[in-house]
Amino acid sequence: MAILDEIRRFWDDDAATYDDAPGHRPTSAAVQAAWTAALEALLPAPPARVLDCGAGTGFLSLIAARLGHRVTALDLSPGMLAGLRAAADAEGLDIDVVVAPAHEPPHGFDAVVERHLLWTLPDPAGALRAWRAAAGGGRLVVTESVWGDADPVEAVRNRGRQRLRRLRGGAEDHHGPYPEEVRRSLPLGTGTHPRAVTELVLGAGWRNPRLVRLRDVEWAATVELPFPERLLGVSPRFAVVAD
Ligand SMILES: C[S@@+](CC[C@H](N)C(=O)[O-])C[C@H]1O[C@@H](n2cnc3c(N)ncnc32)[C@H](O)[C@@H]1O
């Protein structure tokens, strides 16, 4: 699929600097701790077999492995997974790594997790259906942010956040812009909203979705920001959990 090749190229090129953005790999112990508390509360009790889809450099995989889960990290990009491998080795964490597209996962899991993947899938509904088969009878934990045009008020705030960050010379999130022709072909390519994510999860056959706002993650990240960025805080983080 040509579009997946383009997406893979983007992330292979992004891998060297991806972790430099605080929103990707927070250096703050408090933000890490808030994410750890969130995952501990949302995942089944350890040791569960956890599949992290679009694992990238391993943000969720590493936390889940530290919590005592048996983690498989799946990603399209070997470059991103090389970062995960190095980080896992540095901590002595045993994480299986699979290079594959999100809609073709291995099976046999108790839970599927993801962070910030759905927006870049050409067929997010198809991937969510495939994850259901990958974790028959298991749990889904989708973690996302409200961004882009999905919510007009947040869109204005986000533009303000970006302007202020650039004014102080803060790092960009990525090495370059996402290819526009790729973005146009992605159902969530212009933004993610809790309503759209919950509807997709239900439509894929997952049951009993619960929407959880990740307020502690937001709070811990917001208090790290310098003035005046702190007034705008970070974009809303949320999880959709389903069976
Ligand atoms: C925004 S990054 C998120 C990485 C990681 N989950 C995190 O929270 O830092 C998106 C990741 O999804 C991967 N990706 C994009 N499209 C994919 C697909 N179709 N199948 C699997 N992985 C994909 C990219 O290679 C990249 O590592």
The ligand as a MOL file (V3000), in Angstrom:
LIG
                    3D

  0  0  0     0  0            999 V3000
M  V30 BEGIN CTAB
M  V30 COUNTS 27 29 0 0 0
M  V30 BEGIN ATOM
M  V30 1 C 2.4490 9.8130 17.0000 0
M  V30 2 S 3.4280 8.3710 16.9690 0 CHG=1
M  V30 3 C 2.9550 7.6340 18.5340 0
M  V30 4 C 4.0250 6.7210 19.0620 0
M  V30 5 C 3.7710 6.2020 20.4880 0
M  V30 6 N 2.5340 5.4710 20.5620 0
M  V30 7 C 3.7820 7.3210 21.5010 0
M  V30 8 O 2.8050 7.4540 22.2370 0
M  V30 9 O 4.7810 8.0570 21.6030 0 CHG=-1
M  V30 10 C 2.5780 7.3200 15.8170 0
M  V30 11 C 3.2570 5.9700 15.6250 0
M  V30 12 O 2.3790 5.1570 14.8400 0
M  V30 13 C 3.1420 4.4450 13.8910 0
M  V30 14 N 2.2530 4.1190 12.7690 0
M  V30 15 C 1.7320 4.9590 11.8550 0
M  V30 16 N 0.9130 4.3010 11.0310 0
M  V30 17 C 0.9090 3.0180 11.4270 0
M  V30 18 C 0.2480 1.8340 10.9840 0
M  V30 19 N -0.5910 1.8520 9.9410 0
M  V30 20 N 0.4880 0.6860 11.6400 0
M  V30 21 C 1.3320 0.6430 12.6970 0
M  V30 22 N 1.9860 1.7210 13.1590 0
M  V30 23 C 1.7800 2.8900 12.5530 0
M  V30 24 C 4.2710 5.3880 13.5290 0
M  V30 25 O 5.3700 4.6990 12.9680 0
M  V30 26 C 4.5750 6.0250 14.8740 0
M  V30 27 O 5.5360 5.2750 15.5680 0
M  V30 END ATOM
M  V30 BEGIN BOND
M  V30 1 1 1 2
M  V30 2 1 2 3
M  V30 3 1 2 10
M  V30 4 1 3 4
M  V30 5 1 4 5
M  V30 6 1 5 6
M  V30 7 1 5 7
M  V30 8 2 7 8
M  V30 9 1 7 9
M  V30 10 1 10 11
M  V30 11 1 11 12
M  V30 12 1 11 26
M  V30 13 1 12 13
M  V30 14 1 13 14
M  V30 15 1 13 24
M  V30 16 1 14 15
M  V30 17 1 14 23
M  V30 18 2 15 16
M  V30 19 1 16 17
M  V30 20 1 17 18
M  V30 21 2 17 23
M  V30 22 1 18 19
M  V30 23 2 18 20
M  V30 24 1 20 21
M  V30 25 2 21 22
M  V30 26 1 22 23
M  V30 27 1 24 25
M  V30 28 1 24 26
M  V30 29 1 26 27
M  V30 END BOND
M  V30 END CTAB
M  END
